[in-house]
Protein backbone atom coordinates (compact mmCIF):
# COMPACT_ATOMS: atom_id res chain seq x y z
CA UNK A 1 0.00 0.00 0.00
CA UNK A 2 1.38 3.37 -0.97
CA UNK A 3 1.25 6.08 1.72
CA UNK A 4 -2.21 7.53 2.31
CA UNK A 5 -0.99 10.95 1.20
CA UNK A 6 0.73 9.89 -2.03
CA UNK A 7 -1.70 12.22 -3.81
CA UNK A 8 -2.17 15.53 -2.05
CA UNK A 9 -3.87 18.87 -2.58
CA UNK A 10 -1.88 22.12 -2.59
CA UNK A 11 -2.79 25.75 -3.21
CA UNK A 12 -1.02 27.38 -6.16
CA UNK A 13 -1.85 30.74 -7.69
CA UNK A 14 -5.07 30.93 -5.69
CA UNK A 15 -6.45 27.55 -6.73
CA UNK A 16 -6.22 24.07 -5.31
CA UNK A 17 -4.65 21.32 -7.35
CA UNK A 18 -3.83 17.69 -6.78
CA UNK A 19 -0.18 16.70 -6.90
CA UNK A 20 2.05 13.75 -6.20
CA UNK A 21 3.70 14.29 -2.84
CA UNK A 22 7.47 13.68 -2.77
CA UNK A 23 7.44 12.79 -6.46
CA UNK A 24 11.16 12.04 -6.87
CA UNK A 25 11.24 9.87 -3.74
CA UNK A 26 8.18 8.05 -5.06
CA UNK A 27 9.92 7.27 -8.36
CA UNK A 28 12.97 5.88 -6.55
CA UNK A 29 10.76 3.81 -4.24
CA UNK A 30 8.79 2.36 -7.17
CA UNK A 31 11.97 1.29 -8.98
CA UNK A 32 13.37 -0.15 -5.74
CA UNK A 33 10.18 -2.15 -5.24
CA UNK A 34 10.44 -3.52 -8.78
CA UNK A 35 14.06 -4.54 -8.21
CA UNK A 36 12.97 -6.31 -5.02
CA UNK A 37 10.54 -8.46 -7.02
CA UNK A 38 7.33 -6.65 -6.13
CA UNK A 39 4.66 -6.89 -8.85
CA UNK A 40 2.51 -3.93 -7.91
CA UNK A 41 1.27 -1.41 -5.41
CA UNK A 42 -2.11 -0.43 -4.00
CA UNK A 43 -3.30 3.16 -3.68
CA UNK A 44 -6.35 4.93 -2.30
CA UNK A 45 -8.24 7.11 -4.78
CA UNK A 46 -9.64 9.63 -2.33
CA UNK A 47 -13.14 11.04 -2.89
CA UNK A 48 -12.19 14.10 -0.86
CA UNK A 49 -9.30 14.86 -3.22
CA UNK A 50 -10.77 13.93 -6.59
CA UNK A 51 -14.24 15.50 -6.20
CA UNK A 52 -13.23 18.36 -3.91
CA UNK A 53 -14.29 21.18 -6.28
CA UNK A 54 -17.94 20.16 -6.34
CA UNK A 55 -20.34 17.39 -7.25
CA UNK A 56 -19.48 15.81 -10.59
CA UNK A 57 -16.23 17.77 -10.95
CA UNK A 58 -13.44 15.19 -10.95
CA UNK A 59 -9.70 15.87 -10.82
CA UNK A 60 -7.83 12.64 -11.52
CA UNK A 61 -4.73 14.47 -12.80
CA UNK A 62 -2.36 13.42 -10.00
CA UNK A 63 -3.60 9.84 -10.19
CA UNK A 64 -2.90 9.86 -13.92
CA UNK A 65 0.69 10.92 -13.23
CA UNK A 66 0.94 8.26 -10.54
CA UNK A 67 -0.36 5.46 -12.76
CA UNK A 68 2.11 6.35 -15.52
CA UNK A 69 5.00 6.45 -13.04
CA UNK A 70 3.97 3.05 -11.72
CA UNK A 71 3.87 1.68 -15.28
CA UNK A 72 7.25 3.25 -16.10
CA UNK A 73 8.71 1.37 -13.12
CA UNK A 74 7.31 -1.87 -14.53
CA UNK A 75 4.73 -2.28 -11.78
CA UNK A 76 0.97 -2.59 -11.66
CA UNK A 77 -1.37 -0.59 -9.46
CA UNK A 78 -4.52 -1.62 -7.68
CA UNK A 79 -6.80 1.35 -7.06
CA UNK A 80 -9.14 1.43 -4.08
CA UNK A 81 -12.00 3.90 -4.36
CA UNK A 82 -12.01 5.50 -0.90
CA UNK A 83 -15.30 7.21 -0.06
CA UNK A 84 -14.26 8.02 3.51
CA UNK A 85 -11.97 10.42 5.32
CA UNK A 86 -8.47 9.68 6.61
CA UNK A 87 -6.90 10.94 9.78
CA UNK A 88 -9.00 9.55 12.59
CA UNK A 89 -7.75 5.98 12.75
CA UNK A 90 -4.71 4.18 14.10
CA UNK A 91 -1.85 4.48 11.63
CA UNK A 92 -3.32 7.43 9.71
CA UNK A 93 -0.47 9.81 8.94
CA UNK A 94 -2.49 12.59 7.31
CA UNK A 95 -5.92 14.19 7.23
CA UNK A 96 -8.03 13.84 4.10
CA UNK A 97 -11.61 14.97 4.66
CA UNK A 98 -14.75 14.12 2.77
CA UNK A 99 -15.45 16.64 -0.01
CA UNK A 100 -16.43 20.05 1.43
CA UNK A 101 -19.84 19.95 -0.32
CA UNK A 102 -20.59 16.65 1.46
CA UNK A 103 -19.58 18.12 4.82
CA UNK A 104 -21.82 21.15 4.16
CA UNK A 105 -24.79 18.83 3.61
CA UNK A 106 -23.80 17.01 6.79
CA UNK A 107 -24.00 20.29 8.70
CA UNK A 108 -27.63 20.64 7.58
CA UNK A 109 -28.48 16.96 8.00
CA UNK A 110 -26.36 15.30 10.68
CA UNK A 111 -28.27 12.04 10.23
CA UNK A 112 -26.10 11.19 7.20
CA UNK A 113 -23.30 10.18 9.59
CA UNK A 114 -22.99 7.18 11.86
CA UNK A 115 -24.03 8.10 15.38
CA UNK A 116 -23.19 6.16 18.53
CA UNK A 117 -25.51 5.77 21.51
CA UNK A 118 -23.96 8.77 23.27
CA UNK A 119 -24.70 10.98 20.26
CA UNK A 120 -21.20 11.20 18.75
CA UNK A 121 -21.37 11.65 14.97
CA UNK A 122 -18.54 10.08 12.97
CA UNK A 123 -17.84 12.44 10.06
CA UNK A 124 -15.35 10.07 8.44
CA UNK A 125 -17.97 8.47 6.20
CA UNK A 126 -21.63 8.42 5.33
CA UNK A 127 -23.95 6.03 7.09
CA UNK A 128 -25.19 3.09 5.06
CA UNK A 129 -28.61 4.13 6.34
CA UNK A 130 -28.73 7.00 3.84
CA UNK A 131 -27.58 5.01 0.79
CA UNK A 132 -30.95 5.25 -0.95
CA UNK A 133 -31.91 8.72 0.31
CA UNK A 134 -31.53 11.53 -2.29
CA UNK A 135 -29.52 13.88 -0.05
CA UNK A 136 -27.29 15.23 -2.83
CA UNK A 137 -29.61 17.42 -4.93
CA UNK A 138 -31.79 14.49 -5.92
CA UNK A 139 -28.99 11.92 -5.99
CA UNK A 140 -28.35 9.21 -3.42
CA UNK A 141 -24.89 8.43 -2.03
CA UNK A 142 -24.90 5.23 -4.09
CA UNK A 143 -25.54 7.28 -7.24
CA UNK A 144 -22.74 9.68 -6.27
CA UNK A 145 -20.34 6.75 -5.71
CA UNK A 146 -21.43 5.20 -9.00
CA UNK A 147 -20.84 8.44 -10.90
CA UNK A 148 -17.37 8.70 -9.33
CA UNK A 149 -16.48 5.17 -10.38
CA UNK A 150 -17.91 5.73 -13.86
CA UNK A 151 -15.69 8.82 -14.20
CA UNK A 152 -12.70 6.77 -13.03
CA UNK A 153 -13.52 4.06 -15.60
CA UNK A 154 -13.90 6.61 -18.38
CA UNK A 155 -10.58 8.26 -17.49
CA UNK A 156 -8.49 5.12 -17.06
CA UNK A 157 -10.18 2.37 -19.04
CA UNK A 158 -7.26 2.34 -21.48
CA UNK A 159 -5.01 1.22 -18.60
CA UNK A 160 -7.15 -1.72 -17.44
CA UNK A 161 -5.33 -4.95 -18.08
CA UNK A 162 -2.06 -3.06 -18.43
CA UNK A 163 -0.61 -1.25 -15.46
CA UNK A 164 -3.98 -0.75 -13.77
CA UNK A 165 -5.25 -3.87 -12.09
CA UNK A 166 -8.92 -4.49 -11.80
CA UNK A 167 -10.54 -2.78 -8.89
CA UNK A 168 -11.20 -5.16 -6.06
CA UNK A 169 -12.28 -3.01 -3.15
CA UNK A 170 -14.25 0.11 -2.49
CA UNK A 171 -13.63 1.76 0.86
CA UNK A 172 -16.77 3.24 2.36
CA UNK A 173 -15.26 3.99 5.75
CA UNK A 174 -15.23 2.43 9.15
CA UNK A 175 -12.95 -0.31 7.81
CA UNK A 176 -15.80 -1.46 5.57
CA UNK A 177 -14.96 -2.49 2.03
CA UNK A 178 -17.29 -3.66 -0.67
CA UNK A 179 -15.54 -6.28 -2.75
CA UNK A 180 -15.99 -6.27 -6.49
CA UNK A 181 -15.71 -9.21 -8.82
CA UNK A 182 -12.06 -10.13 -9.11
CA UNK A 183 -12.23 -11.60 -12.59
CA UNK A 184 -14.41 -9.31 -14.69
CA UNK A 185 -13.48 -5.84 -13.44
CA UNK A 186 -17.04 -5.21 -12.34
CA UNK A 187 -16.77 -2.05 -10.33
CA UNK A 188 -19.42 -2.45 -7.70
CA UNK A 189 -20.44 -0.04 -5.01
CA UNK A 190 -23.44 -1.51 -3.32
CA UNK A 191 -25.90 -1.10 -6.21
CA UNK A 192 -23.49 0.10 -8.91
CA UNK A 193 -24.06 -1.69 -12.19
CA UNK A 194 -21.37 -0.18 -14.41
CA UNK A 195 -18.94 -2.70 -15.93
CA UNK A 196 -15.69 -1.53 -17.43
CA UNK A 197 -14.86 -3.56 -20.49
CA UNK A 198 -11.23 -4.53 -20.71
C-alpha positions as CSV (number, residue, x, y, z in Angstrom):
1,X,0.0,0.0,0.0
2,X,1.4,3.4,-1.0
3,X,1.3,6.1,1.7
4,X,-2.2,7.5,2.3
5,X,-1.0,11.0,1.2
6,X,0.7,9.9,-2.0
7,X,-1.7,12.2,-3.8
8,X,-2.2,15.5,-2.1
9,X,-3.9,18.9,-2.6
10,X,-1.9,22.1,-2.6
11,X,-2.8,25.8,-3.2
12,X,-1.0,27.4,-6.2
13,X,-1.8,30.7,-7.7
14,X,-5.1,30.9,-5.7
15,X,-6.5,27.6,-6.7
16,X,-6.2,24.1,-5.3
17,X,-4.7,21.3,-7.4
18,X,-3.8,17.7,-6.8
19,X,-0.2,16.7,-6.9
20,X,2.1,13.7,-6.2
21,X,3.7,14.3,-2.8
22,X,7.5,13.7,-2.8
23,X,7.4,12.8,-6.5
24,X,11.2,12.0,-6.9
25,X,11.2,9.9,-3.7
26,X,8.2,8.0,-5.1
27,X,9.9,7.3,-8.4
28,X,13.0,5.9,-6.5
29,X,10.8,3.8,-4.2
30,X,8.8,2.4,-7.2
31,X,12.0,1.3,-9.0
32,X,13.4,-0.1,-5.7
33,X,10.2,-2.2,-5.2
34,X,10.4,-3.5,-8.8
35,X,14.1,-4.5,-8.2
36,X,13.0,-6.3,-5.0
37,X,10.5,-8.5,-7.0
38,X,7.3,-6.6,-6.1
39,X,4.7,-6.9,-8.8
40,X,2.5,-3.9,-7.9
41,X,1.3,-1.4,-5.4
42,X,-2.1,-0.4,-4.0
43,X,-3.3,3.2,-3.7
44,X,-6.4,4.9,-2.3
45,X,-8.2,7.1,-4.8
46,X,-9.6,9.6,-2.3
47,X,-13.1,11.0,-2.9
48,X,-12.2,14.1,-0.9
49,X,-9.3,14.9,-3.2
50,X,-10.8,13.9,-6.6
51,X,-14.2,15.5,-6.2
52,X,-13.2,18.4,-3.9
53,X,-14.3,21.2,-6.3
54,X,-17.9,20.2,-6.3
55,X,-20.3,17.4,-7.2
56,X,-19.5,15.8,-10.6
57,X,-16.2,17.8,-10.9
58,X,-13.4,15.2,-10.9
59,X,-9.7,15.9,-10.8
60,X,-7.8,12.6,-11.5
61,X,-4.7,14.5,-12.8
62,X,-2.4,13.4,-10.0
63,X,-3.6,9.8,-10.2
64,X,-2.9,9.9,-13.9
65,X,0.7,10.9,-13.2
66,X,0.9,8.3,-10.5
67,X,-0.4,5.5,-12.8
68,X,2.1,6.4,-15.5
69,X,5.0,6.5,-13.0
70,X,4.0,3.0,-11.7
71,X,3.9,1.7,-15.3
72,X,7.2,3.3,-16.1
73,X,8.7,1.4,-13.1
74,X,7.3,-1.9,-14.5
75,X,4.7,-2.3,-11.8
76,X,1.0,-2.6,-11.7
77,X,-1.4,-0.6,-9.5
78,X,-4.5,-1.6,-7.7
79,X,-6.8,1.3,-7.1
80,X,-9.1,1.4,-4.1
81,X,-12.0,3.9,-4.4
82,X,-12.0,5.5,-0.9
83,X,-15.3,7.2,-0.1
84,X,-14.3,8.0,3.5
85,X,-12.0,10.4,5.3
86,X,-8.5,9.7,6.6
87,X,-6.9,10.9,9.8
88,X,-9.0,9.5,12.6
89,X,-7.8,6.0,12.7
90,X,-4.7,4.2,14.1
91,X,-1.8,4.5,11.6
92,X,-3.3,7.4,9.7
93,X,-0.5,9.8,8.9
94,X,-2.5,12.6,7.3
95,X,-5.9,14.2,7.2
96,X,-8.0,13.8,4.1
97,X,-11.6,15.0,4.7
98,X,-14.7,14.1,2.8
99,X,-15.5,16.6,0.0
100,X,-16.4,20.0,1.4
101,X,-19.8,20.0,-0.3
102,X,-20.6,16.7,1.5
103,X,-19.6,18.1,4.8
104,X,-21.8,21.1,4.2
105,X,-24.8,18.8,3.6
106,X,-23.8,17.0,6.8
107,X,-24.0,20.3,8.7
108,X,-27.6,20.6,7.6
109,X,-28.5,17.0,8.0
110,X,-26.4,15.3,10.7
111,X,-28.3,12.0,10.2
112,X,-26.1,11.2,7.2
113,X,-23.3,10.2,9.6
114,X,-23.0,7.2,11.9
115,X,-24.0,8.1,15.4
116,X,-23.2,6.2,18.5
117,X,-25.5,5.8,21.5
118,X,-24.0,8.8,23.3
119,X,-24.7,11.0,20.3
120,X,-21.2,11.2,18.8
121,X,-21.4,11.7,15.0
122,X,-18.5,10.1,13.0
123,X,-17.8,12.4,10.1
124,X,-15.4,10.1,8.4
125,X,-18.0,8.5,6.2
126,X,-21.6,8.4,5.3
127,X,-24.0,6.0,7.1
128,X,-25.2,3.1,5.1
129,X,-28.6,4.1,6.3
130,X,-28.7,7.0,3.8
131,X,-27.6,5.0,0.8
132,X,-30.9,5.3,-0.9
133,X,-31.9,8.7,0.3
134,X,-31.5,11.5,-2.3
135,X,-29.5,13.9,-0.1
136,X,-27.3,15.2,-2.8
137,X,-29.6,17.4,-4.9
138,X,-31.8,14.5,-5.9
139,X,-29.0,11.9,-6.0
140,X,-28.4,9.2,-3.4
141,X,-24.9,8.4,-2.0
142,X,-24.9,5.2,-4.1
143,X,-25.5,7.3,-7.2
144,X,-22.7,9.7,-6.3
145,X,-20.3,6.8,-5.7
146,X,-21.4,5.2,-9.0
147,X,-20.8,8.4,-10.9
148,X,-17.4,8.7,-9.3
149,X,-16.5,5.2,-10.4
150,X,-17.9,5.7,-13.9
151,X,-15.7,8.8,-14.2
152,X,-12.7,6.8,-13.0
153,X,-13.5,4.1,-15.6
154,X,-13.9,6.6,-18.4
155,X,-10.6,8.3,-17.5
156,X,-8.5,5.1,-17.1
157,X,-10.2,2.4,-19.0
158,X,-7.3,2.3,-21.5
159,X,-5.0,1.2,-18.6
160,X,-7.2,-1.7,-17.4
161,X,-5.3,-5.0,-18.1
162,X,-2.1,-3.1,-18.4
163,X,-0.6,-1.2,-15.5
164,X,-4.0,-0.7,-13.8
165,X,-5.3,-3.9,-12.1
166,X,-8.9,-4.5,-11.8
167,X,-10.5,-2.8,-8.9
168,X,-11.2,-5.2,-6.1
169,X,-12.3,-3.0,-3.1
170,X,-14.2,0.1,-2.5
171,X,-13.6,1.8,0.9
172,X,-16.8,3.2,2.4
173,X,-15.3,4.0,5.7
174,X,-15.2,2.4,9.2
175,X,-13.0,-0.3,7.8
176,X,-15.8,-1.5,5.6
177,X,-15.0,-2.5,2.0
178,X,-17.3,-3.7,-0.7
179,X,-15.5,-6.3,-2.7
180,X,-16.0,-6.3,-6.5
181,X,-15.7,-9.2,-8.8
182,X,-12.1,-10.1,-9.1
183,X,-12.2,-11.6,-12.6
184,X,-14.4,-9.3,-14.7
185,X,-13.5,-5.8,-13.4
186,X,-17.0,-5.2,-12.3
187,X,-16.8,-2.1,-10.3
188,X,-19.4,-2.4,-7.7
189,X,-20.4,0.0,-5.0
190,X,-23.4,-1.5,-3.3
191,X,-25.9,-1.1,-6.2
192,X,-23.5,0.1,-8.9
193,X,-24.1,-1.7,-12.2
194,X,-21.4,-0.2,-14.4
195,X,-18.9,-2.7,-15.9
196,X,-15.7,-1.5,-17.4
197,X,-14.9,-3.6,-20.5
198,X,-11.2,-4.5,-20.7
